Amino acid sequence: MDSTRSTPAAGWPLLALHPGLMLAALAIYPMLANDFFILQIGGQTLMLGLIALSLMLLAGYGGMVTLSQMTVAGISAYMVALLGDSHGGASLGWPWWLAIPAAIMVAVIAAAFIGALSAKTEGIYTIMITLAVGVAVFYLVLQNRVIFNGFQGLSHVRPPVVLGVDWRTPVAFYYLALACAVAGYYFVWRLRRTAFGLALQGIRDNPRRMSALGYDVIRHRIAAHAMAGAIAGVGGVLLAWYNTFVSPATVGVDAMINVLLVAVIGGIRHPLGAFLGAAVFVLLQSFAIDLIGSQRFRLLIGLIFLSTVLFSQDGLLGLWAQCRRWWVSVAGRRPFLISSSELPDR
């Protein structure tokens, strides 16, 4: 028997990160948890992870670190509230099967517009442009009382009852968020091996060389923003339904920074990192605030973010990979963990 191989029991089976096992665990999670953990922890994690996934697509595959993904999600949330049924503002009362696609389409258009503004920039300049757009959207919805109802926002934004199922109930919302998260994860994971995904990664590494090879760098970046906008748009619809209201805080600077923190803490090079970071953030937000207060919570998140950046280039997934290599070097075994092939190449 090959000594370098080990059974699952010889590795770390209880800490395995295999996507199939994680999906099975997520599927049976509502059977083992109460309504608080199903909705407040599970549903919120999947929803926030989906928005962070859109940032991972841009930053991990395209090298475009932006602060606009929460803005795009917030635009989608406002649109589904305005086009559907809500209290306050100029609600149009469209049916859900028309309001939802329209809201996501507006988010895609907004994301493509932001991408067009920032496509020729890199690094800190991309961050500053997307931050400026986010702040502009924040003041637009804050000061406009006729359409967006100003500071109070739009309330009573509830998902529809389809086939007798109320999608705001904890279990139904959780499975809806899980289906959207799985679809988004699979799309982003498959994208990296497509011609567009490979070209986008080449642009990330060396845009001048890709341009010399005949690739249109600007169009690829705008298209990536539009794809990420669709993912963030779906997350925005879930966000509006989860909170049952939309306010300027939804598109505020704090919310924009939170998405960046989630993506970086989890690991910005792999789709799994978005949801891992979201789980850490939601758990700390749900329990640490009661123990240390809201102000110290920001300090705690900042320390975790700083530690992640200092000790790992790829967040918690990077730390996991370091532990895996250490285990292999010390024990001479191949643990039952996520394989290196699951992580995107840099």
N, C-alpha and C positions, 0 to 999 in steps of 0.2 A: 504493500500500500504506500502511495506517495506521502512522504512525511510533510510535504508542504501543503497538503490538503487537510481540511478538518471538517468534521460534521458541524451542523448548525449549533449543536450544543457546545462545541469547543470554541466557537467564536462568541459573538455578542448577539444572539438571536433576539433577545428582548429589546435591543436598541436598534434593530434593523430598520433601514430606510428604504427598503425596496418599494417602488411605487405600487406594485400590485398588493402587497401586504398592507400598505398605508390606505389604499382605496377600500379594501375589505374592512379595515378597522373603522374608517370614517363611515362606511355604510351601516355598520351595526352600532355606532356610537349612540344614536338616539334611543336605542333599546336599553342602554345602561345608564343614561343620565336623566336628570330632571329637566323641567322646562327652562330653568335659568341657564344651566350649562348648555342646553341644546341651542337656545336662541342667542343669549348674551355672549357666550363663549364660542360655540361652534359656528353659528350663523354669522356672527360679526367677524370672526377670523377668516372665513371663506370669502366674505364680501370685501373686506379690507385687503386680503391677499390677492384678489382678482384685480383690484386697482393697482396694487404694487406690482403685479405681474406685467401690466402695461408699461410701467417704468423699467422693469427688467428687460423687456423686449428692446426698448430704445437704448438703455445704457449697456446692457450685457452684450447684445448682438451688434448694436450700431454705434456704441461709444458716445451716445448723446445723453448726458445726464441733465435732466430737466426737472423743473418744479411745477410743471403745468398739468400733470396727470390728474391731480385732485381737482384742478380747475375744470378739466374736461368732464370728469365724473360729476362735478357739481352742476355743470351746464345741462348734462343729461337728466340729473335729478330735478332741476328746475323745469325743464321742458316737459317731463312726464307729469309733473304737478300742474303746470299751466295748461297743457293739452288735455289732461284728464279731468278728474273731479278733485277739487281742493277748496279750502276756505281761505279767502284773502287773495288779493291780486286779480288778474284777469283770466280766470279759469274758463276754458272753452268747452269742456265736457265731452271730448271725443271718446269713442269706445276704446277699450284697452288694446285691442288688436291693431288699432291705427295709431294710438298715442305712443305706444312703446317703440315700434320701428321708427317713427318720426323723431322721437327723442334721441335714439341712438344715432340716427342719420345726422341730426344737428351736431351731436358730439363728434362724429367723424369729420364733418366739415370744419368745425372749430379746431380740431386737432391738426387737420391738414393746413389750415391757415396759420396756426402757431408754428408748424413745421416749416412752412414757406418763409416765415419771418426769421427763423433761427437756423435754416439749413446751411447758410454760408458761414456760420460761426462754429467755434469749437470751445470746449473747456468752460472757463468762467463766464465767457461772453454768452454762451447758450443758457447758462443758469440765470444770468441777469436778465436776458430778454424774456425768458419764460416766467421769471419772477415778476417782471413788470406787467406782463399780460395778466397774470393771476391777480395782482393787486388792482389792475384796472377793472377786471370782472367783479372783484369784491366790492369796489366802490360803486360800480354800476348797479348791482342788486341792492346795495345798502341805501342808496340815495333815491332810487326809483320806487315810489310808493304806489303808483298807479298800476304797474304791471307786476312787480315783484313783492309788493307790500312792505318794502323797506326792511327795517330791523326785525320786525316780527316774522317775516317770511311767510311761507305758505304751509298751512296745517291741514290735518285730516287727509293726508296722502296715503291711501290704502290700496293694496293690491286687489285685483278683481277676484271674484268668486267664479272659478271655472270648473265645470263638471261637478259642481257641488263641493269643491274644495276651497276653503279660505286660506290663501297662501300667506297670510300673516300669522297663522298659528305656528307655534314653535317648530313642530316636526315638519310641516309642509314647507315653511320658509327655509329650514335647514336643508332639506333635500333639493329644493329649487336652487339654493346657493351652491350646493355641492355639484349639481348637474352643470351649472354655469362655470364653476371653477374647474371641473374636469375637462370640459370642452375647451376652455381657455388654455389650460395647461397642455393639453394634447396639441392644440393648434401651434402654440409657441414652441413646444418641443420638436414638432415635425418641421417647423419653418426653418430651423437651423441647417437642415440637410437639403433644402430645396435650392434651386438656382438663385432665387432672390435672397434667401438667407445666407448663402455662401458669399454672394456679392456684398451683402450688407456687412458681414464680418470682415471681408477684405477692405471695405471702405473704413471700417472702424480701425483697422491696423495701419493702413496706408492709403489715405484718400487720393493723394497725388498720383500714386502708381496706378490705382484703379481707374482714375480719370484718363491717364495715358493709355490704358488698355482699351478704352472706348466706353467705359461705364459712365452713365450720367449720375454723378454723385448726388446732385441736388434732388433729382426725381426719386432716387432710392430713399433718401432721407425723408422726403415728404410722404412717400408711400408708407414708410415705416411708422411715421406719426399717425397716419390715417388708420393703419391696422391697430396700433396701440390705442387710438381713440375709440375704436369699436369695442375693445375689451374694457376700457375705462368707462365707456358709455353703459355697458351692461352692468358694471359695478355701481354706476351712479343710480340706475333704476332700482337696484337692490337696496342701495343706501337710502333712497327716499322712502321705500316701503318699510325698511327696518326702523327708521326713526319716526315714520308717519308725518314728518314735516321736513321742510327745507328752509334754511335761513342763511344769511350771509356768512355765518360761522362755518357753513359747509364748504365754502370756497375761500376761507380765510388763510392767512399765512401759516398759522399753526397747523391746519389740516394739510397744507401742501408739504410742510416740513415733516409731518408725521409719516407720510407715504415714503419720503426719501429715507427716513430712519428705518422704517420697516424693511425696505428693499436692501439696504446696506447691512443691517444687522443679520438678516437671514442669509444673504448671499446673492449678489447681483449678477452672477454669471450663469445661474441655473434656475429654471422656472420653479423648482421646489423651494428655493430660498425665499421667494415672495411670501409663500404661505407659512413657512417656518418662522420668518420674522414677524408676520402678522399674529401668529399664535403667541409668541413671546410678548409682543406689545399688548395684546388684548388681555392676557393673563395678568400682566403687571398693572395695566390700567384698571382692571376689575378688582384686584385685591391689594395691590401695593398702596393705592391712594388712601384706602381706609386706614392703613397702618402708619404711613409716613406723611400724608397730606398731599395736596395737589401740587404745591410748589416744590416740595422735595421729590415728587414723582418726576418732574422735569429734570431735576438734577440726576436722579437715578438713571433715567433713559439716556441722558447725556453721557454719563460715565460708561454705560454699557456700549453706547455708540463709539466712544473714544477707545475703549478697550478692544472692541472688535476691529477698528481700523488699525490699531497699533500691533495687534498680535495675529491678525489674519487678513489676507488680501481678499478673501471671499466670505466674510462673515462667519456665521455658525457652521455653514457647510464646509468652509475652509478649515475651521478648527476640527470638525469631524474627520476630514481627510487627513489632517496631521495626526490625530489620534489613531486613525486606521494604519497609517504608515508606521507609527511607533509600535503598535501592537504586532504588526507583521515582522518588524525588525527585532523585537524582543522575544516574541514567542515563536517566530518562524512559521506562523500559520497564516492561512488566508481566511480572515473572518467573514462571517455571513453579513456583509454590509453592502451598501450601494457601490456598484462597480465604478471604476474610474471612467469607463466608457459612457456613463450616464452624465458626466460633467462635460460641458462644452470646452473645446480646445481654445487656447489663447495663442 
